[in-house]
């Protein structure tokens, strides 16, 4: 059903916390996401002309790079973008068939590919570009928060996290219950000032982003004093050439 | 937003069809239309044909048209689902209206009024699909449902006037007057709409989309991929501003200026009443262009992530 589950205080809200301070923009999360999901819950993920001109395909996770600020104060920030598993996701409520739904038990937003008619209205309704149409399958696809990993008893417990989280070499991605204020991810959000994307639209994203830390002041270069051995003549030549 | 031809055709054709059904049902219930069975059947057939062709066209936009029936289930939350339910419900009184006209020589007034009411409800549901989408500022706008409704009532009235002109010039003139009123109102609302989307900016920005505004201006340095992806093809459709201005002028001319001039000429006397037919055709063709622009000029917040304006 596309009606949203009634909000319950303290309900589980699984999601990601993405640290923009440590993300190095390597795209490993996007690649591992593609690798896992190409054979997972929403498989296959279309790739057309992958090695030719005009390649296109479905990705659940895309890594942007931004410049922010000017001059010395400017920063380069790598920015992975994926489904935020919003608390009030319009992509769910606009769905005419009930194929889009938000799970009451953990807040994950999923698509039932058997019921999706491929009208693409959910893609229009999502401000974050989290939903992509699979032209081969004729249905809408999106991040599943690796629902087929995080509850998967066949995997060692340490691997029961989304593929993007498990692969991140910089530990810039964290997975956990954002509905529990005492969880590690909630503590991280509280301590680092984690924020919502486009909060003004009122979709209440579950995923949070951690801002880049303040840049340390740049050291000003001071010439090292001349120590070292050597003849007075060589020292004099060195001083003369250094002028 | 990409102007999918199936949807441009659907909203225009079905809009005109529902408008015709509205005036046919309402005015015949009031006894203001010719009573000949041939007239009633022709007008109803054209209205239902426009509606049905439009609805069929809209299913071409679907990845799985064979599952379209599922879209009737989520009317509690989805305007698209409500539109589907209302569209199908409209057929019931419309068909009863036609059958009673065929069998008794007069369409049941109750069925006519019901069909008229459901036709208007369907058009409002169509408009609300767009008006309820917050990421698209050009659509999430009160003038959108107002215009969809006026456009449907105008195009429906002028099409019905064109058909009526073959049978009853006096009734056709009355419908011409109705068309003139709704056409003028539609033009005013469209002007106001264009003014509004030109002079306002979206509340969301690259700063709020990335949350990096506190660092200074946010500029896209590198996109995640080298070619246009689904998001950019579907929601990043761009139209050059100078073309938009030209197309707006053509749309305005064909949809409103010329048909309204013809209507005034007919009502004032010098223009023959059978020019209502070309006037109606012009209005519908102009509306196709207007509807194309409605999509082409709309921008989606996802393009903010790609360093573009929304």
Interface residues (C-beta under 8 A of the other chain):
Chain A: X1 X2 X3 X20 X25 X27 X30 X54 X55 X56 X57 X58 X59 X62 X63 X64 X65 X66 X67 X68 X69 X70 X73 X74 X75 X76 X77 X79 X81 X90 X92 X93 X94 X95 X96 X97 X98 X99 X115 X116 X117 X118 X119 X120 X121 X123 X124 X125 X126 X127 X128 X129 X132 X133 X134 X135 X137 X138 X139 X140 X195 X196 X197 X198 X199 X200 X201 X202 X209 X211 X212
Chain B: X1 X61 X62 X63 X64 X65 X67 X68 X70 X71 X72 X73 X74 X76 X77 X78 X79 X80 X81 X84 X129 X132 X133 X134 X135 X136 X203 X204 X206 X208 X209 X210 X211 X212 X213 X214 X215 X216 X217 X218 X219 X220 X221 X222 X223 X224 X225 X226 X227 X228 X229 X230 X231 X234 X235 X300 X301 X302 X305 X306
